[in-house]
Amino acid sequence: MEGKAPIMRRSALAAIAAIGSASLLVAGCSKADDNKDNNGSSAGANAATKGVVNASDKKGGTVTYELSDVPDSFDPGNTYYAYMYNLSRLYARPLMTFQPGAGEKGNTLVPDLAASKGVPSDGGKTWTYKLRSGLKYEDGSPITSKDVKYAVERSNFARDVLSLGPNYFQQFMAKGDKYKGPYKDKSGKGLSSIETPDDTTIVFHLNQAFQEFDYLVAAPQTAPVPQSKDKGVDYVKHIVSSGSYKFQSYEDGKQAVLVRNENWDAKTDPLRKQLPDKIVVKLKVNPETIDQDVLAGDAIDLAGAGVQASTQAKVLTDTAKKANTDNTYGGRLVYMAINTKVKPFDKPECRKAVQYAIDKVSVQTAEGGPIRGDIASTVLPPDIPGYEKSDVYATSGNKGDAAKAKEQLKACGKSSITTTISARSDRQQEIDAATAIISSLKKVGINASLKQYPSGKYFTDYAGVPKFTEKQNIGLIMMQWGADWPSGYGFLQQILNGKAISQSGNTNLSQYDSKDVNSLLGKAIGTQDDTERNSLYTQIDKKTMDDAVLVPLTYFKVLLARPQNYTNLVSTAAFSGQYDYLNIGVASK
């Protein structure tokens, strides 16, 4: 799941203490003083990583989110940014979701649209779910299992129309390779391997065992969509809500306004509280303005990007401001993909030259120092199962090794390379990190020029379009990745499996298609024993690093400023350390 990667120019700031775990849940918190967490203790630095800050059931007011660009899409079936997975649950209920809670507690799966967790059979190749009773859309019409089936079909099997989300279902549903999607299906029967024997039952038949399927159906792609209301790519203009909020208005590229869904029934939903009267999402807001509004207590940074460079220094040197920050992990990796389809990076020796050349300390400094993440050397972050400490391309002090880089260049028949590195234009910090990399590469004869593209189109039109990257000689691609769910498979599949490569919305930016890795991924997800499955993820990590198809830069951390005027703020690992957006309300002033 693509996250918003805040990377900063310079910092000599010390790291905030590591986050802790907690057992307090937003869904279960009681009314409390708006300036206390739900243990009754005063909030402070990292408080939202340990519990719920400003726990309250107070209703009313407006919650405002701000974003520096535009999201890929508000359509739950056509999005892949972590913050949209988080936000979309307000208007689109998937079969399963994550329990609101601090840190690792937020990784707990709970039923949402479904009445209970899935029931596996046939060794994990078949999964059955029953929907809760009494579910309704915003117009009062009933939600049925057929709507969930249709949602999966449109989001996974019409990639020429909706290309932005992951394609797990397309890869793993039985006969999925034969189905052309609902927009081309003239029979009206849909995909035969998804059955709906009645209005409250849905059965998924897979082409292999998938032991983590409950995680997969927690994606917004399982949020129901009534076929009669679907307008393909234009569905985003008139999304039909199944959640506690519905769209009052949507202005593309400007803002979205959500209001209470009067046909949402709390009896069918033990998770949501429906606290604010209105939710406003403002788009294309200057990053510095976002910082100002967050520090004033009047907005939430939707992307969970954390504060900007100049703001970080001010916040961490001000005791009062620092007390309202959360320095969180979230299973994320900042890395640079090496495009194996752009010459000369089709040769492993040329890729290894890049690995040895980069001074990772300079990149970490550009990111803001250790407070923004530890230097990385593996694909899997330390908080994802399957991680094992390793450093295949170790250099003294992590500052690069020009001599070894030049040896690898010579081995691949090159004395110099000219290429392009891409980064997102609205992420100054990512640009700064790319600039640090360019400086390192130049010292060994690899000359990279920087191309910048907007976040909202980064995957649809630029970095995620293989033909574009090949035509533009983009051999190096800045990226940041968070697990789709907290497992090695949830982290690795969409960035390493050759079957995940798509012609638009691609997230396997290296275009890595290793038979060994593809096979290991398939074997892992069908393995019931957790220890054995995790060992396979470790093997995949090692094989990927041996092939040098991406450069791990840092195990990402974010420094969030906590807006004081909002309630029920809790940083969750399920959404890359962002605040859980399900139950945020407005505090008394």
N, C-alpha and C positions, 0 to 999 in steps of 0.2 A: 504494500500500500504506500503510495507516494506521499511523503510528508513534506511540510514546509521546512526547509533547511536554513536556519539562520547562521550565517558565517560572518565573522566580523574582522575588520582590518587589523587592529592592534589591541593588545591588552597585556598588562602585567598584573592582572587581578588574581587574587587567590580564589580557589574553588570553595563554593559553599559546601557544607557538610553533606555527605551522601544521604539519599532519601531513605525513609523507613517504610515499613509496611503497616497496615492498619486493618481493623475489623469493623469500622463504622461505615454504614451505608447511607447514601442520600435517601433511598427509598424508605428507609426505616427510621429516619431521624424524627425527633419530636420538636415541637415548638420550643424555641430557645431565644435567649438574648441574641440579637443580630450581630453583636460584637464578640461572640464566644463561639468556639467550635462545639460539637455535640458531646464532648466530654466535660464541657463547662470551663475548659482552660483557655487562657488568652491565646489568640492567634499570634504567630511569629513567622520568621523565615522558615520555609519548607513545611508550614503547617498543613497545607492542602495535600502534601504527599503522605501525611500520616493520619488524616481524618478530614471531616467535613468542616469547612470554615464558614462561619455565619449561618449555621443551620437554622432553617426557618420554614414554616408552612404559610407564611404571609402571602396573600394573593394581591394582584394588582400591579400597575406600573408597566413600563416598557423596558425590555432588555435589548440592548443594541450590540450587534457584532460588526466588526470592521475588517475589511480585507484589502490588501494592497493591489490586487489585480482582480480577475474574475475567476470563479471556480471552473473546473472542466464542465460541470453541469449540475443543476439542482435535481435533475432526473435521477431517481434512485437506481435506475437500471443502466445509467450511462455515466457513472462517476467512479473515480478511483483515488481521489485524494482523501487522506485520513480524516481531515476536518469535515469533509462532506459525509463520510460514513457516520461521523459523530452527529452532525447537525441533522441529517436526513431522518433520523429516528423520531424527530418531533412531528413529522408529517407522513412517514412511511415506516410501518412496522414490519420488520422481517420475522421469519419463523422463530428464530432464536436471537438473543442479543447478550450483551455483557452487563452484569450486575453493577450498578453504580457503586463505586467504592474506591478507596485510596490505594495507589500503587498496585501491587500484584493482586490485591483483592478485586480490582476491576477486571481481571482476566477471567473471573468466574462466569461460566455460561449459564444463562437462565432462559426459560421459554418466554417468548414475547407474543407473537400471533398464535403460536402453537400452545396447546394446553400442557404439554410436557416435552421432555427431550425425545429425540427420535428413537424408534425401536428398530435395531438392526436385525437382519436375518441373512441367511445364505453367506455366512462368514463375513458380513460387512459389505456385501454387494447390493443389498436392498435395504432401504431406510423408509420407515413409515411415520407420518406425523398426523396428529389429530388437531384441528383448529379449536380455539376457544369458542364457546357458544355466545351468540348475541353480538358478534362483530359487525360494525357498519362503516360505510364510507361517509364522507362529509355530507352527502346528499340524502343520507338515511337508508340507502339501498344496502342489502346484505353483502358481506364479503364472503366469497366462497373459495374452495380449494382450486377451482378452475382458474380463478384470478391469480393465484400464486403460480400455478403452472404456466399461465400466459406470461407472467412477469419474467420467469426464468427463460422462456423461449425467446422473448423479444430482446432480452439483455445479452444473451449468449449466442444466439443463432441467426442474428441479423447484423453481422459485423460490418456490412456495407452501409448500414444506417446508424447503428449505435455501436461505436467502436471503443469507447473510453474505459469501460470496466474490464475486469479480468474475465477470462473465458474458461474457468474451471469446469463448468457444467458441460460446455461444448466438448471438452476433452474427455470427460469421465462418464457421461450418460451413455448407456447402451444405445447403439444405432445413431449416436449423435453425429457421426461423420456423414450420415445419409440425409439428415434433416436440413432443409434449406431455410428454415425460419418462418415465422408466422406471416410475414409480409409477402412471401412467395408461395406459401402452402395454400393450395386451392381446395384441399379436402375438408378443411375445418377441423380435422381430428387432432392436429398438433403432433408433438413428439410422442411416439408410442411408449417410450420407456418411462414416461411420467404419467402415472395413472391417477384418476380422481374418481374412485368408485362411488363416492357420495360428496355432498357439498362441504363436508368437514374433514375429509380424509384425502391425503396426498401421499403417493408412493413413488419413490425414486428407485429405478433399476439401473445400476451402474455396470460399466464394462470390466470393472475390477473392484476388489475390496478397497474401501476407503474408510479407515478407522477414525478419521477426524471430521466426519461429515457434519456433525452438529456445529462445528466451527464454520464450515462452508455456508450453511444455511443462515448464519448470522449476518451475512452480507446483505446490503440493501437490495440486491437483485431478487431476493425472495419476497420483498414487500409487494403486496397485491396491486395489480393494474387491471381495471375493467377493460376488456378488449374493445368495447364499443366507444370508449373515450380516448383510446390511444391514437395519437397523431404522429407516431414515429419520432423523428428528431424534434418535432414541434410540441411533443407532449409536455416538454418543460414549461411551456407557456400556460398550460392549464392542468397542472398536476392534481389528481384526485386524492385527497388525503385519507389515510387510514389511521393517522395518529392523533395526538391531542391538539395539534394546531393545523390550520389550513392556510392556503395562500389568499390574502386579500388583494395583493397586487404583485406584479413582477415586471420590472423594467430591465431588459437585457443590458448588462454592462453598467447598470446604475445601482439598483437596489431591489430587494424583495421585502415584502411586509407580510407577516403571518399573524393571524388572530386565532382566538379560541375556536376549536371545532366543536360546535354544540351537539353533534351526534357522536362524539367520543364518549364512551361510558367507562367511568373509573372501575366499575365492577368487572370489566373484561381486561383490566390493565393494572396489575399491582405495582408497576414500576414508575409510571408517570404521575406527576402531581398537577400539571396545568396551572402553574402559578401566575406568570405575568399575563396581563391583558393582551399585550402585543409584543411581537419580536420583529425587530428591524435589522436587516442585513445590508450594510452599506458597502459598495464595491468601488474599487479603484481609488482608495484613500491613500494619501501619502503616508509612507511608513512612519515618519516622524510625528505626523498628526495622530496616527494610531497610538503611538507611545504616549503622547500628551493626554489623549482621551482616556486611555487605560489608567494612567497614573492619577487622573482626576476622578477616577471611579465611575466613569460614565460609559465605558465601552469594554468589550472583550475582544481580544485579538483572535479572530476566527481561525486563522491558520495555525495558531499555537506556535508562531515563529519566534516568540520571545522579543525582548527589547533590542533596539538598534545599538550601534557602537557607541555613539555619544551618550545615549540614555543609560547604557549599562554602567559606564563610569560614574555617572551622577547617582544612580540608584545604589550602587554598592558602597559608595562613600558617604551615604546619608543613612544614618541608623534607622530613622523612621521609615524611609522608603524601602530599605533592605528588608525590614520586618514584614513587608508585604510582597515578598517574592517567593517563588518556588523553583528550585533548580532540579529538574527532573530528567530521569532516563525514560526510555520508552521503546526498547528493542529496535533502535534505529542505527543505521550505518550511513555515514557520509562517505561517498566513494566516487571514483572516476572510472567510467566504463571505457574499455578499449575496444573499438569497433573492429571485429575480426573480418569484416567484409570490405574494409577500406585498406588498400595496400599502403605501406608494406606490413600493416599490422595483422595480415593473414599469417605471417610468420611468427612463431612463438618467441624467437630470439629478439625480434624487434619489440614485442610486448614486454619482454623481460628487461630490455634496456630502459623502458619507461619506469618499470617497477623500481629499479636500482637508482634511477636518476633523481627521484623526487625527495626533496628535503621535507619530511612530514612535520618537523618542528615548525618550519615556516608556515605550513598550511594550518597547523593547530593555532599558531599565533594569529593568523588571519581570521580564524574562526572565533577568536576571543580568548584563547588560552584554555587551560584545563577545565575551566568552568563551563566551557562549551563542548567538552568531550575529551576522552583519553585517546592517545594515538592508537590507531587500529592496524592489525596485521592479518586478520581473518575476515571471511565473509560474514559469518555469524557473530553477532554481538554477544557479550558475556551473559546477558540476561535471557538468551534464547536457548532452549534445550538442544543439545548437540554441539554447543561451543566447546572447543578444546584449544588451549593456548598454543600458538604456533607462530612462527615468523619465517616464512620461506625466503624472503628477500631482506633479511636483517642487514642493517647498516649501523655503523658506529653512531650512537646517540640519536638514531632515527633521522640523521641529517643527509642521507643519500650517500652513494658511492659512485663518483664519476668514473673511476677506473673500471669498475665492474660493468657499468652502463655502456662504456665504450667497447668493452670486450664483447658484450652481447650485440651491439650494433655491427661490429666487425663480423661476428658469427652469422648475422643475417644478411651480410653482403652490402652493408650501408656504412658510409662515413658520416652521413647526415640525413635528416628526414624533414620534410616540410608538411605540416598538417594543420588542422583546425580543431579548436576546442570550443565546445558550446556551453553556455550558462544562461540562466534566466535573467532577463533584463530588469525585472522589478525586485531582484534579490541582490542588493549591493554586496552583501556578505559573500554570496556564492561567486560573484564576479571577482571579489578580492582574493578568494581562495584560488580561483582559476589563474589569476595573475601571478600568485606565488608559485604555482605549478609551472607556468610558462617560464618564469625566471630560472627554476631548477633545470628544466629541460634544455634551455638554451645553452647551458654550461657544457652539455655533452654533445651538442650538435643537432638536437631535435628542436626545430623552429616551429612553434605553434602560434597561430593567430587566433584571437578571441572573436567569436560571433555570439551575439546576444539575442535571445528570443523570449517573448512574453510567456509567463507561467501558464496562462489559460489555454494557450495553443502549443505549448512545448511538446506535448506528446501527439496531438492530433495532426499538426502541420509540420513539425520540425524534427526534434530529436527522436520522436517516436515513429517516424516515417522512414523506413530503411532506404527507399529509393532517394529520398531527399538527402540523407546523410552521405550516401555514396556519391551522389552528384556533386555535393558541396565539399567533398573531401573532409568530412567531419570524422576524424579518427579517434577523438577523445571527447567524452561527454560527461559533464558534471551531473551528479545524481545523489539523491538521498532516499533511503528506503526504510520502511518500517514493516514489520510482519503483518500479514493479513490476519493472522491469528497467532497466539503465542506458542509456536512450535517451529522446528526446523523446516518442515514442509511449508508452513504458512509464510515463512520468510524467503525460502529459496526458489520455490516453484516458478513464480512469474518473472523472475529475473535471470534464471539459468536454464530452464527447460526449453529445448528447441521447439517443442510444440506450442509454446506460449508466444512465439514470434508472430506478430501480425503486421499488416501493411500500414496501419494507422493505429495510434494509441498503444504502440508497442512499448513494453517496459523491459524486455530483454534487450537492452541497448547495445550490449556487446555482440548481439546476434549469435550467441553461443549455442551450438548445436552438437553436443557431445553425446555419442551413443552410450557411453559409460554413465554419464551423469543422468541422462534421461532414464536409463534403466534403473539406476539406484533410486531415483525419485519415485518411480513406479513401485519398486520393491518396498521402499520405506513406508509409503502410505498404506500398503496392504498388510504391514506387519503389526500384529496385535501387541506384542511385548514392547513396552515403552523403552526399556534399556536397549534392546536390539535395534529398535527404530531410531533412537537417538544416535547410536553408533554409526548408522548408515548416513545420517545427516553430517556427522563428523567427516566421514569418507568423502562425501560430496564437496564439503568445504575444502578439503585438502586437494582433491583432484582439480577443482576450479582454480585454486591458487597455483598449483603446478602448471596449469595451462596459461596462467597470467592474463586472464581476460578482463579483470578489473583490479583497480588499485584501492584497497581499503585506506581511508584517510583518518577518520576519527569515529569512535563509538559515541554517537551524538548525545548531547545533553542540551536542554533548553532552559533559559532563564526567563520565566514568566513573571510579569508584574500582575499582582492580584488586585482587581478592581474592588475597592472597599464598599461600593454602593450595591453590590450584588450578593445574593445569598446562595448557600449550598454549593460552594466552590470546592471541588475535589479533583486532584490530578490523578488520572487513571492510566495505567500501563496499556489498557486495551486500545486506547487511541493515542499512542505515542507520547504519553505524558501530558496531553492536553487536558484542560478541565472537561469534565463530563457535562455535556450540554443538555442533558435530559431534563434536569429539574432546577436550573438556575432561576432565581427570582430576584425581586427588587427589595432592598432593605429599606427600613424606615429612615427618613432623614430628619 
